[in-house]
Amino acid sequence: METINTYLQELIDAGTEIQATDIKAFQMENPAFLADHVVLMTAKNNIHIKAISEELGKKSCSLMKKIPSPDIYEETLTSGTTASGWMILDLNSIMVHIMTPEMREFYALDTLLESKSIVFHH
């Protein structure tokens, strides 16, 4: 668990450094959920989504070299496109959702996740 918390904090810090906003991390209470932890962050626009996803992918790779973990994929899997306004980075135990403000408001994942988790970082 210590390793996962380190990964979470490093990803949150990397998102903050590249100016992602409204970053929230959730520890899921139901282990059958898609991931043990879900991170939501907001990007200013589609170009910003790409920049954030690339930076977090690099951060994940460097963390795997420093702190190998069987709970984290060696290669970041992605879903969605920057043009869609929503991109997901799947690291296995951690899923990161990067969304434009419009997508974040429309899909209201915050409300869903808050009802099914413990808020790790707000």
KOLSE-875044 format. One line per field, with one value per atom (N, C-alpha, C): residue in one letter; x, y, z; residue number from 0; atom name. Coordinates in nm, 4 decimals. Atoms other than C-alpha are relative to their C-alpha. Example, Ala and Ser with C-alpha at 12.3 -4.5 7.8 and 13.67 -1.06 7.14 Angstrom:
<rs>
residu: [A_A_A_S_S_S]
east: [0.0890_1.2300_0.0900_-0.0820_1.3670_-0.0770]
north: [-0.1190_-0.4500_0.1200_-0.1190_-0.1060_0.1090]
up: [0.0000_0.7800_0.0000_-0.0060_0.7140_0.0730]
num: [0_0_0_1_1_1]
atome: [N_CA_C_N_CA_C]
</rs>
This chain:
<rs>
residu: [M_M_M_E_E_E_T_T_T_I_I_I_N_N_N_T_T_T_Y_Y_Y_L_L_L_Q_Q_Q_E_E_E_L_L_L_I_I_I_D_D_D_A_A_A_G_G_G_T_T_T_E_E_E_I_I_I_Q_Q_Q_A_A_A_T_T_T_D_D_D_I_I_I_K_K_K_A_A_A_F_F_F_Q_Q_Q_M_M_M_E_E_E_N_N_N_P_P_P_A_A_A_F_F_F_L_L_L_A_A_A_D_D_D_H_H_H_V_V_V_V_V_V_L_L_L_M_M_M_T_T_T_A_A_A_K_K_K_N_N_N_N_N_N_I_I_I_H_H_H_I_I_I_K_K_K_A_A_A_I_I_I_S_S_S_E_E_E_E_E_E_L_L_L_G_G_G_K_K_K_K_K_K_S_S_S_C_C_C_S_S_S_L_L_L_M_M_M_K_K_K_K_K_K_I_I_I_P_P_P_S_S_S_P_P_P_D_D_D_I_I_I_Y_Y_Y_E_E_E_E_E_E_T_T_T_L_L_L_T_T_T_S_S_S_G_G_G_T_T_T_T_T_T_A_A_A_S_S_S_G_G_G_W_W_W_M_M_M_I_I_I_L_L_L_D_D_D_L_L_L_N_N_N_S_S_S_I_I_I_M_M_M_V_V_V_H_H_H_I_I_I_M_M_M_T_T_T_P_P_P_E_E_E_M_M_M_R_R_R_E_E_E_F_F_F_Y_Y_Y_A_A_A_L_L_L_D_D_D_T_T_T_L_L_L_L_L_L_E_E_E_S_S_S_K_K_K_S_S_S_I_I_I_V_V_V_F_F_F_H_H_H_H_H_H]
east: [0.0829_0.0000_0.0869_-0.0926_0.2921_0.0451_-0.0441_0.4128_-0.1092_0.1121_0.0688_-0.0188_0.0138_0.0455_0.1096_-0.1102_0.3866_-0.0316_0.0377_0.2707_-0.1091_0.1095_-0.0500_0.0512_-0.0496_0.1305_0.0869_-0.0858_0.3871_-0.0844_0.0876_0.1098_-0.0758_0.0699_-0.0825_0.0952_-0.0987_0.2331_0.0332_-0.0289_0.3098_-0.1154_0.1170_-0.0460_-0.0026_-0.0031_-0.0135_0.1070_-0.1097_0.3208_-0.0353_0.0352_0.1705_-0.1363_0.1163_-0.1264_-0.1343_0.1321_-0.4017_-0.0667_0.0713_-0.6710_-0.1029_0.1057_-0.9372_0.0372_-0.0496_-0.7303_-0.0580_0.0548_-0.9052_0.0434_-0.0368_-0.7891_-0.0932_0.0954_-1.0241_0.0551_-0.0312_-0.9515_-0.1325_0.1269_-1.2263_-0.0226_0.0329_-1.4023_-0.0296_0.0343_-1.5146_0.1159_-0.1149_-1.2161_-0.0378_0.0430_-1.4228_-0.0109_0.0039_-1.4184_0.1141_-0.1008_-1.2024_0.1430_-0.1334_-0.9077_-0.0128_0.0010_-0.8109_-0.0077_-0.0008_-0.7593_-0.0371_0.0369_-0.9082_0.0386_-0.0396_-0.7640_-0.0737_0.0645_-0.9636_0.0788_-0.0619_-0.8015_-0.0569_0.0573_-0.9181_0.1108_-0.0920_-0.7305_-0.0723_0.0597_-0.7875_-0.0685_0.0520_-0.8481_0.0598_-0.0460_-0.7731_0.1519_-0.1461_-0.4109_0.0621_-0.0472_-0.3629_-0.0172_0.0199_-0.5082_0.1197_-0.1137_-0.2349_0.1270_-0.1202_0.0387_-0.0003_0.0104_-0.0857_0.0195_-0.0107_-0.1225_0.1431_-0.1398_0.2286_0.0891_-0.0808_0.3789_-0.0246_0.0299_0.1991_0.0523_-0.0577_0.3061_0.1491_-0.1444_0.6700_0.0255_-0.0161_0.6305_-0.0201_0.0263_0.4841_0.1177_-0.1163_0.7733_0.1194_-0.1144_1.0337_-0.0236_0.0300_0.8557_0.0199_-0.0159_0.8538_0.1472_-0.1441_1.2315_0.0538_-0.0473_1.2812_-0.0664_0.0779_1.0060_-0.0870_0.0809_0.8947_-0.1156_0.1171_0.5474_-0.0812_0.0851_0.3423_-0.1411_0.1339_0.0327_-0.0110_-0.0010_0.1348_0.0540_-0.0474_0.1674_0.1320_-0.1257_0.5131_-0.0232_0.0333_0.3551_-0.1402_0.1290_0.0723_-0.0946_0.1019_-0.2422_-0.0895_0.0859_-0.4578_-0.1300_0.1308_-0.8192_-0.0535_0.0507_-0.9949_0.1021_-0.0884_-0.8453_-0.0025_-0.0017_-0.7446_-0.1169_0.1097_-1.0111_-0.1351_0.1274_-1.2847_-0.0228_0.0129_-1.2138_0.0135_-0.0113_-1.1529_0.0981_-0.0991_-0.8538_0.0205_-0.0211_-0.7953_0.1365_-0.1266_-0.4554_-0.0217_0.0204_-0.4764_0.1360_-0.1264_-0.1867_-0.0204_0.0429_-0.3643_-0.0703_0.0635_-0.4264_-0.0450_0.0364_-0.4569_-0.0510_0.0507_-0.6747_-0.0080_0.0002_-0.6293_-0.0907_0.0910_-0.9103_0.0379_-0.0342_-0.8059_-0.1110_0.1193_-1.1046_-0.0004_0.0249_-1.1974_-0.1067_0.1032_-1.4190_-0.1409_0.1333_-1.7202_-0.0304_0.0197_-1.6739_-0.0121_0.0033_-1.6102_-0.1349_0.1315_-1.9281_-0.1108_0.1046_-2.1377_-0.0092_0.0021_-2.0357_-0.0033_0.0112_-2.0162_0.0585_-0.0647_-1.7736_0.0316_-0.0300_-1.6875_-0.1102_0.1139_-2.0364_-0.0075_0.0028_-2.0296_0.1117_-0.1149_-1.6827_-0.0051_0.0090_-1.7446_-0.0936_0.0952_-2.0344_0.0539_-0.0516_-1.8209_0.1447_-0.1417_-1.4858_0.0300_-0.0567_-1.2718_0.0809_-0.0756_-1.1359_0.1426_-0.1423_-0.7568_0.0651_-0.0605_-0.6664_-0.1054_0.0975_-0.8809_0.0628]
north: [-0.1200_0.0000_0.1259_-0.1138_0.2308_0.0395_-0.0267_0.1961_0.0693_-0.0606_0.2796_0.1446_-0.1376_0.5867_0.0904_-0.0767_0.7000_0.0323_-0.0224_0.6550_0.1053_-0.0973_0.8442_0.1414_-0.1341_1.1365_0.0551_-0.0444_1.1523_0.0402_-0.0347_1.1517_0.1296_-0.1233_1.4208_0.1189_-0.1079_1.6309_0.0349_-0.0246_1.5870_0.0729_-0.0690_1.6913_0.1459_-0.1370_1.9978_0.0825_-0.0718_2.0920_0.0420_-0.0337_2.0865_0.0716_-0.0875_2.2937_-0.0679_0.0631_2.0337_0.0587_-0.0585_2.1615_-0.0989_0.0777_2.0204_-0.1487_0.1378_1.7064_-0.0676_0.0802_1.4436_-0.1440_0.1411_1.0932_-0.0767_0.0804_0.8229_-0.1411_0.1396_0.4919_-0.0741_0.0684_0.2591_-0.1014_0.0911_0.0645_-0.1407_0.1299_-0.2178_-0.0483_0.0456_-0.4208_-0.0502_0.0451_-0.5384_0.1163_-0.1168_-0.1825_-0.0102_0.0070_-0.1174_0.0207_-0.0261_0.0018_0.0235_-0.0251_0.0357_0.1495_-0.1454_0.4108_0.0662_-0.0790_0.6631_0.1447_-0.1407_1.0084_0.0774_-0.0904_1.2857_0.1301_-0.1314_1.5995_0.0723_-0.0820_1.8838_0.0699_-0.0685_2.0178_0.1210_-0.1222_2.3622_-0.0243_0.0264_2.2244_-0.1308_0.1269_1.9307_-0.0081_-0.0014_2.0339_-0.0239_0.0187_2.0500_-0.1459_0.1430_1.6958_-0.0798_0.0721_1.5718_0.0223_-0.0326_1.7506_-0.0713_0.0658_1.6145_-0.1509_0.1460_1.2575_-0.0408_0.0314_1.2630_0.0129_-0.0203_1.4007_-0.1110_0.1062_1.1460_-0.1351_0.1229_0.8648_-0.0074_-0.0051_0.9745_-0.0218_0.0128_1.0037_-0.1453_0.1398_0.6535_-0.0894_0.0786_0.5078_0.0204_-0.0253_0.6768_-0.0601_0.0608_0.5579_-0.1512_0.1453_0.1987_-0.0388_0.0285_0.2163_0.0146_-0.0247_0.3560_-0.0926_0.0770_0.1665_-0.1017_0.0993_-0.1455_-0.0493_0.0470_-0.2618_-0.0937_0.0906_-0.5620_0.0560_-0.0593_-0.3434_0.1066_-0.1051_-0.0957_-0.0575_0.0441_-0.1673_0.0678_-0.0603_-0.1120_0.1036_-0.0951_0.0657_0.0546_-0.0638_0.3135_-0.0300_0.0228_0.2104_0.1233_-0.1182_0.4914_-0.0345_0.0132_0.5198_0.1406_-0.1319_0.8096_0.0761_-0.0841_1.0850_0.1410_-0.1383_1.4391_0.0782_-0.0719_1.5551_-0.0248_0.0321_1.3889_0.0808_-0.0745_1.6044_-0.0866_0.0910_1.2978_-0.1098_0.1047_1.0683_-0.0756_0.0842_0.7778_-0.0653_0.0715_0.6477_-0.1160_0.1197_0.2914_-0.0535_0.0485_0.1973_-0.1303_0.1220_-0.1159_0.0349_-0.0313_-0.0316_0.1455_-0.1421_0.3389_0.0358_-0.0541_0.4939_0.1510_-0.1463_0.8610_0.0491_-0.0601_1.0503_0.1472_-0.1396_1.3770_0.0536_-0.0482_1.5816_0.1522_-0.1436_1.9243_0.0349_-0.0381_2.1236_-0.0404_0.0334_2.0614_-0.1489_0.1446_1.6830_-0.0391_0.0330_1.6721_0.0362_-0.0419_1.8650_-0.0898_0.0792_1.6663_-0.1413_0.1392_1.3180_-0.0145_-0.0038_1.4097_-0.1244_0.1153_1.1303_0.0254_-0.0333_1.3135_-0.0520_0.0409_1.2464_-0.1520_0.1464_0.8803_-0.0565_0.0534_0.8185_0.0324_-0.0364_1.0046_-0.0920_0.0895_0.7699_-0.1430_0.1372_0.4573_-0.0099_0.0003_0.5495_0.0828_-0.0873_0.7173_0.1037_-0.1032_1.0503_-0.0006_0.0092_1.0146_0.1379_-0.1325_1.3637_0.0928_-0.0977_1.6711_0.1361]
up: [0.0000_0.0000_0.0000_-0.0047_0.0730_-0.1401_0.1368_-0.2869_-0.0797_0.0733_-0.4272_0.0455_-0.0492_-0.2027_-0.0551_0.0588_-0.3295_-0.1457_0.1400_-0.6907_-0.0099_0.0022_-0.6186_0.0236_-0.0328_-0.4592_-0.1122_0.1108_-0.7410_-0.1214_0.1130_-1.0051_0.0273_-0.0381_-0.8166_-0.0117_0.0081_-0.7872_-0.1453_0.1421_-1.1594_-0.0664_0.0545_-1.2472_0.0435_-0.0521_-1.0259_-0.0704_0.0652_-1.1816_-0.1425_0.1381_-1.5312_-0.0059_-0.0134_-1.4074_-0.0217_-0.0083_-1.3910_0.1244_-0.1132_-1.1558_0.0536_-0.0641_-0.9245_0.0070_-0.0072_-0.8614_0.1237_-0.1097_-0.6510_-0.0201_0.0050_-0.5674_0.0936_-0.0744_-0.4456_0.0203_-0.0271_-0.2763_-0.0022_0.0180_-0.3911_0.1120_-0.1093_-0.1169_-0.0499_0.0572_-0.3460_-0.0864_0.0785_-0.4703_-0.1403_0.1321_-0.7678_-0.0988_0.0874_-0.9061_-0.1008_0.1053_-1.2130_0.0483_-0.0547_-1.0040_0.1498_-0.1439_-0.6400_0.0308_-0.0161_-0.6837_-0.1323_0.1178_-0.9249_0.0276_-0.0105_-0.9840_-0.1087_0.0961_-1.1506_-0.0022_0.0114_-1.2844_-0.1210_0.1059_-1.5028_-0.0775_0.0910_-1.8040_-0.0577_0.0551_-1.9558_-0.1337_0.1347_-2.3062_-0.0504_0.0560_-2.5365_-0.0124_0.0099_-2.5929_0.1379_-0.1371_-2.2167_0.0435_-0.0296_-2.1866_-0.0513_0.0586_-2.4194_0.0807_-0.0772_-2.2251_0.1355_-0.1305_-1.8917_-0.0150_0.0171_-2.0213_-0.0329_0.0330_-2.1693_0.1232_-0.1203_-1.8479_0.1022_-0.0967_-1.6301_-0.0491_0.0556_-1.8653_0.0276_-0.0289_-1.8288_0.1492_-0.1454_-1.4515_0.0422_-0.0334_-1.4310_-0.0390_0.0448_-1.6335_0.0929_-0.0873_-1.4145_0.1385_-0.1298_-1.0996_-0.0040_0.0115_-1.2268_0.0072_-0.0054_-1.2676_0.1421_-0.1369_-0.9166_0.1017_-0.0974_-0.7324_-0.0752_0.0716_-0.9233_0.0875_-0.0734_-0.8248_-0.0882_0.0785_-0.9375_-0.0190_0.0091_-0.8893_-0.1083_0.1011_-1.1612_-0.1306_0.1309_-1.5328_-0.0340_0.0438_-1.6793_-0.1087_0.1055_-1.9756_0.0261_-0.0238_-1.9336_-0.1159_0.1012_-2.1201_-0.0042_0.0114_-2.2550_-0.0704_0.0630_-2.3565_-0.0230_0.0342_-2.5236_-0.0828_0.0801_-2.7314_0.0558_-0.0468_-2.6618_-0.0595_0.0654_-2.9090_0.0671_-0.0655_-2.7024_0.1264_-0.1241_-2.3982_0.1239_-0.1139_-2.1801_-0.0368_0.0224_-2.1593_0.1304_-0.1176_-1.9221_-0.0109_-0.0101_-1.8155_0.0970_-0.0803_-1.6869_0.0424_-0.0549_-1.4606_0.0773_-0.0673_-1.3285_0.1301_-0.1280_-0.9616_0.0094_0.0022_-1.0440_-0.1399_0.1264_-1.3152_0.0142_-0.0016_-1.3994_-0.1122_0.0976_-1.5733_-0.0139_0.0292_-1.7387_-0.0887_0.0694_-1.8505_-0.0126_0.0090_-1.9760_0.1038_-0.0978_-1.7378_-0.0453_0.0520_-1.9636_0.0169_-0.0142_-1.9640_0.1475_-0.1427_-1.5920_0.0603_-0.0500_-1.5196_-0.0551_0.0639_-1.7675_0.0574_-0.0458_-1.6492_0.1518_-0.1466_-1.2777_0.0683_-0.0630_-1.1894_0.1463_-0.1390_-0.8686_0.0920_-0.0818_-0.7309_0.0101_0.0002_-0.8322_0.0872_-0.0732_-0.6920_0.1486_-0.1414_-0.3670_0.0762_-0.0664_-0.2938_0.0133_0.0020_-0.3512_0.0463_-0.0326_-0.2034_0.1246_-0.1025_0.0561_-0.0764_0.0707_-0.0643_0.0540_-0.0354_-0.0643_-0.0027_0.0150_-0.1818_-0.0590_0.0512_-0.2342_-0.0019]
num: [0_0_0_1_1_1_2_2_2_3_3_3_4_4_4_5_5_5_6_6_6_7_7_7_8_8_8_9_9_9_10_10_10_11_11_11_12_12_12_13_13_13_14_14_14_15_15_15_16_16_16_17_17_17_18_18_18_19_19_19_20_20_20_21_21_21_22_22_22_23_23_23_24_24_24_25_25_25_26_26_26_27_27_27_28_28_28_29_29_29_30_30_30_31_31_31_32_32_32_33_33_33_34_34_34_35_35_35_36_36_36_37_37_37_38_38_38_39_39_39_40_40_40_41_41_41_42_42_42_43_43_43_44_44_44_45_45_45_46_46_46_47_47_47_48_48_48_49_49_49_50_50_50_51_51_51_52_52_52_53_53_53_54_54_54_55_55_55_56_56_56_57_57_57_58_58_58_59_59_59_60_60_60_61_61_61_62_62_62_63_63_63_64_64_64_65_65_65_66_66_66_67_67_67_68_68_68_69_69_69_70_70_70_71_71_71_72_72_72_73_73_73_74_74_74_75_75_75_76_76_76_77_77_77_78_78_78_79_79_79_80_80_80_81_81_81_82_82_82_83_83_83_84_84_84_85_85_85_86_86_86_87_87_87_88_88_88_89_89_89_90_90_90_91_91_91_92_92_92_93_93_93_94_94_94_95_95_95_96_96_96_97_97_97_98_98_98_99_99_99_100_100_100_101_101_101_102_102_102_103_103_103_104_104_104_105_105_105_106_106_106_107_107_107_108_108_108_109_109_109_110_110_110_111_111_111_112_112_112_113_113_113_114_114_114_115_115_115_116_116_116_117_117_117_118_118_118_119_119_119_120_120_120_121_121_121]
atome: [N_CA_C_N_CA_C_N_CA_C_N_CA_C_N_CA_C_N_CA_C_N_CA_C_N_CA_C_N_CA_C_N_CA_C_N_CA_C_N_CA_C_N_CA_C_N_CA_C_N_CA_C_N_CA_C_N_CA_C_N_CA_C_N_CA_C_N_CA_C_N_CA_C_N_CA_C_N_CA_C_N_CA_C_N_CA_C_N_CA_C_N_CA_C_N_CA_C_N_CA_C_N_CA_C_N_CA_C_N_CA_C_N_CA_C_N_CA_C_N_CA_C_N_CA_C_N_CA_C_N_CA_C_N_CA_C_N_CA_C_N_CA_C_N_CA_C_N_CA_C_N_CA_C_N_CA_C_N_CA_C_N_CA_C_N_CA_C_N_CA_C_N_CA_C_N_CA_C_N_CA_C_N_CA_C_N_CA_C_N_CA_C_N_CA_C_N_CA_C_N_CA_C_N_CA_C_N_CA_C_N_CA_C_N_CA_C_N_CA_C_N_CA_C_N_CA_C_N_CA_C_N_CA_C_N_CA_C_N_CA_C_N_CA_C_N_CA_C_N_CA_C_N_CA_C_N_CA_C_N_CA_C_N_CA_C_N_CA_C_N_CA_C_N_CA_C_N_CA_C_N_CA_C_N_CA_C_N_CA_C_N_CA_C_N_CA_C_N_CA_C_N_CA_C_N_CA_C_N_CA_C_N_CA_C_N_CA_C_N_CA_C_N_CA_C_N_CA_C_N_CA_C_N_CA_C_N_CA_C_N_CA_C_N_CA_C_N_CA_C_N_CA_C_N_CA_C_N_CA_C_N_CA_C_N_CA_C_N_CA_C_N_CA_C_N_CA_C_N_CA_C_N_CA_C_N_CA_C_N_CA_C_N_CA_C_N_CA_C_N_CA_C_N_CA_C_N_CA_C_N_CA_C_N_CA_C_N_CA_C_N_CA_C_N_CA_C]
</rs>
